[in-house]
Amino acid sequence: MGELARLRAQSCSGGGSVPRRANHGHSEGAQMSATSTDGPDRATGVDPLASRDTTPQTAGNQVDAVSAGPSGTRFVFIDTETTGLDFARHQLTEVAWIVRFEDGRQETRCVVPEHTLDGADEKALELTHYHERIAPQLRSPASEWLVQFLEDAEGAVLVGAVPDFDARHLERAAARIQRTPTWDHHLLDVETFALPLISPGAEAPRSLAKTCQALGIPHDQDQAHGALYDAQQAMRVFDRVHELLATLRSSGAPLPPPVPRIGPLASRERLGADGAEPTGSEFAPPPAEPTDHPGTGQGSSTSTV
């Protein structure tokens, strides 16, 4: 990344100084900013790519046995925010991804791409809190952030909530700079991935918020529809499913009871009242945490690239 980008860029989170990490973690000598955080600060930052180099941990700082070890597969947990749903007309406003390398290391990055509001859907801007969260931040050209993403995603499986939406926008962005994505053709949607563990039978995928709630993962509606938070939540769902499956395999226990899709808020949802997600009160209590298996980690340190 060029010196101009380091001076002008602003990220979803930022702070101190650590060596830049690239090419699977080898230092290139440039000094970047870093912050210790467990969530995005969308009001401050110094660089468009906030990078976390971590080993997944539980809330008690114990290594999570499911996600921390080498897997032989690279995963990129991705989320994008846009000015609308039309791939030909609307633009990326925020992109965040967490790359989990084959050796278990993780790096997290968040960027506000260069964009305009030409033809923007006001509902999309409102949903993402565009004017409060995104508009004040400095922007990064695709020649910098997208090149980094394509490097991180080389041969990787993209994981997210409806990741084909993100992939299509990123493919179009790559074509504009004459680059060809090389991520795996399999895309993993965590909303579908979790269904067998939470549904009583065949049903359509639930929203990311409802999926998190059904799995006992806290979900903050104030941070939802921010790219970094949604990418983190997708990762937590992915890890929680693997954690539960590992526990079931090791113990021979039956599947946890299904979690009702709709409860007291059903009529309100059908009417579309204010578009709000359920608070979680309509969900049955999540399965109890197994005492002999650690949970999914959410704490880490952040640096920028």
C-alpha positions, -999 to 999 in steps of 0.1 A, spaced: 0 0 0 13 34 -10 24 62 14 -5 84 2 -30 58 13 -14 55 47 -16 93 52 -51 98 38 -70 67 48 -94 61 76 -107 27 87 -135 10 106 -111 9 136 -76 22 143 -50 32 169 -11 25 177 18 11 156 28 -24 145 46 -39 115 25 -43 84 16 -79 77 11 -92 42 19 -123 21 6 -146 47 20 -126 76 56 -118 66 65 -83 76 73 -58 49 88 -33 72 62 -5 69 48 8 101 10 9 104 -15 18 131 -31 -8 155 -58 -10 181 -69 -36 206 -106 -39 202 -135 -63 201 -157 -43 178 -156 -15 152 -153 22 161 -168 39 131 -160 74 142 -122 72 142 -94 55 124 -62 61 104 -61 35 76 -86 18 53 -75 -17 61 -78 -27 97 -59 -60 102 -62 -84 131 -35 -110 135 -49 -134 160 -55 -169 172 -92 -174 179 -100 -173 216 -128 -178 239 -141 -151 262 -118 -166 289 -88 -164 266 -86 -201 261 -78 -213 226 -109 -226 208 -101 -262 197 -125 -261 168 -113 -230 149 -77 -223 161 -58 -252 146 -46 -256 110 -74 -267 86 -58 -269 52 -84 -245 40 -84 -207 39 -116 -190 48 -125 -154 43 -155 -141 63 -168 -113 42 -195 -86 44 -201 -56 22 -225 -26 24 -237 -8 -7 -258 21 -19 -285 -4 -30 -293 -38 -44 -288 -32 -81 -254 -47 -91 -252 -26 -123 -261 7 -107 -252 7 -70 -218 9 -54 -198 -5 -25 -197 18 5 -180 -5 30 -161 -38 28 -148 -59 57 -132 -93 58 -115 -116 82 -91 -140 66 -84 -172 85 -52 -186 70 -45 -223 66 -23 -223 97 -51 -208 119 -39 -172 120 -64 -145 114 -62 -110 100 -92 -86 98 -95 -57 75 -121 -30 69 -122 -4 42 -144 24 28 -140 22 -10 -141 52 -32 -177 57 -43 -204 82 -51 -241 84 -41 -253 85 -77 -286 66 -79 -283 56 -42 -313 40 -25 -322 61 5 -334 30 23 -300 14 19 -282 45 32 -306 46 62 -301 9 70 -263 11 70 -264 45 89 -244 58 60 -243 95 69 -233 88 105 -209 59 101 -195 58 66 -197 93 51 -172 109 75 -145 84 67 -118 88 41 -119 65 12 -95 40 -5 -91 33 -42 -98 -2 -55 -62 -3 -68 -52 -6 -31 -78 -23 -10 -92 -47 -37 -57 -59 -46 -52 -68 -9 -86 -85 -8 -78 -106 -39 -45 -116 -24 -62 -126 9 -90 -145 -9 -68 -165 -33 -81 -200 -32 -102 -192 -2 -138 -201 6 -159 -170 11 -181 -172 41 -209 -147 50 -246 -140 52 -258 -143 16 -222 -142 4 -232 -143 -33 -243 -107 -29 -209 -97 -17 -191 -119 -43 -210 -104 -72 -202 -68 -62 -165 -78 -57 -163 -96 -90 -176 -64 -108 -152 -43 -89 -123 -66 -98 -133 -65 -135 -131 -27 -134 -94 -29 -125 -88 -58 -149 -83 -84 -122 -98 -119 -120 -109 -133 -86 -94 -166 -77 -115 -176 -46 -131 -210 -45 -163 -214 -65 -181 -227 -34 -196 -199 -13 -207 -207 23 -238 -190 35 -239 -192 74 -277 -186 75 -281 -219 55 -252 -236 72 -268 -233 107 -303 -244 97 -300 -282 106 -291 -272 141 -318 -247 148 -349 -256 126 -375 -283 133 -376 -291 96 -371 -278 61 -375 -240 60 -360 -209 43 -329 -195 58 -333 -170 87 -317 -136 89 -282 -132 104 -297 -117 136 -322 -146 140 -295 -172 133 -273 -157 159 -300 -155 185 -310 -191 179 -274 -202 184 -271 -182 216 -247 -156 200 -253 -120 212 -264 -97 184 -263 -59 187 -288 -42 164 -270 -9 168 -239 -24 152 -258 -46 127 -255 -37 90 -220 -25 95 -196 -45 74 -171 -53 101 -197 -64 127 -216 -85 102 -185 -103 90 -176 -110 126 -211 -123 133 -209 -146 102 -176 -160 116 -191 -165 150 -220 -185 135 -196 -206 115 -175 -213 145 -205 -220 168 -219 -246 143 -186 -264 142 -183 -262 179 -217 -278 185 -210 -305 159 -177 -313 175 -193 -316 209 -221 -339 195 -196 -361 178 -174 -365 208 -203 -371 233 -228 -390 211 -254 -366 224 -286 -359 203 -291 -327 184 -302 -297 205 -339 -290 204 -351 -268 175 -356 -231 180 -389 -216 169 -386 -194 139 -414 -171 149 -430 -163 182 -450 -134 197 -436 -109 171 -450 -129 141 -479 -105 133 -456 -75 137 -431 -90 113 -458 -98 87 -469 -62 88 -433 -51 85 -436 -27 114 -406 -3 113 -384 -30 97 -369 -39 131 -354 -73 138 -369 -93 167 -353 -86 201 -349 -123 207 -377 -126 233 -396 -149 209 -368 -175 208 -365 -205 230 -334 -204 253 -303 -215 234 -288 -249 242 -266 -248 273 -229 -243 267 -210 -277 271 -188 -276 302 -160 -295 285 -157 -275 253 -147 -239 249 -168 -213 231 -160 -192 201 -136 -163 206 -143 -127 199 -113 -109 215 -83 -99 194 -59 -71 186 -61 -50 155 -35 -35 132 -39 -18 99 -24 -25 65 
